[in-house]
Structure formats: C-alpha cells, structure tokens
Amino acid sequence: MTLETVETVLAWMIGGLIALAALLTLTRITIGPSVLDRVVASDTLVSIVVSALGAHIALTGAASTLPLLISLSLVGFLGSVAVARFVARDRDPEPPR
C-alpha cells in the first residue's frame, strides 16, 4: 500500500463518518421534542461542519478556508451562549417580592 492509497482510504472514511454524523444530527433537529434539543443539535451540526472544514484543510493543505473555520466556530459558540442565556432566563423562577 502506498501513502496515496492510505490517504484516499482515510479521506473516504472521514467523509463517511462526517456524513453519518450530519445525518443523525439532522434527524435530531427534525424529531427533537423541544426547542432546546433542536438548538443543541444545530450547534452540533455547526461543530460537524467545522470538523469537515478542518479535515479538508488537513487533507488538501489549503489554508485559505482557515478564516471561514475560525469565524464559523465563533458564530456557533456565540449562538450557543445566547440561547443558553435566554433559556436560563425563561426557566428561572420569579424572585419573591
């Protein structure tokens, strides 16, 4: 086996696993019983896309997608924090008067 063959096999395995994870996450977004489940699944989907971009960078050496990877990571993190803050505020009991 040559190094090129190993890289090709690894690329197909990584692509298949990422596609399977994305498919399972999309089913959670579709079926999710609550809004919070759907938000967590969408954050997971953003993480899967970031992982796919990282795998693309590692396999091709094209560092031009690095700013996209960093900005998508930041947007995903800020979105999760914002949703967690609003959900926590909705679930907190009213303070006694």
C-alpha positions, 0 to 999 in steps of 0.5 A, spaced: 500 500 500 502 506 498 501 513 502 496 515 496 492 509 497 492 510 505 490 517 504 484 516 499 482 510 504 482 515 510 479 521 506 473 516 504 472 514 511 472 521 514 467 523 509 463 517 511 463 518 518 462 526 517 456 524 513 453 519 518 454 524 523 450 530 519 445 525 518 443 523 525 444 530 527 439 532 522 434 527 524 435 530 531 433 537 529 427 534 525 424 529 531 427 533 537 421 534 542 423 541 544 426 547 542 432 546 546 434 539 543 433 542 536 438 548 538 443 543 541 443 539 535 444 545 530 450 547 534 452 540 533 451 540 526 455 547 526 461 543 530 460 537 524 461 542 519 467 545 522 470 538 523 469 537 515 472 544 514 478 542 518 479 535 515 479 538 508 484 543 510 488 537 513 487 533 507 488 538 501 493 543 505 489 549 503 489 554 508 485 559 505 478 556 508 482 557 515 478 564 516 471 561 514 473 555 520 475 560 525 469 565 524 464 559 523 466 556 530 465 563 533 458 564 530 456 557 533 459 558 540 456 565 540 449 562 538 450 557 543 451 562 549 445 566 547 440 561 547 443 558 553 442 565 556 435 566 554 433 559 556 436 560 563 432 566 563 425 563 561 426 557 566 428 561 572 423 562 577 420 569 579 424 572 585 419 573 591 417 580 592 
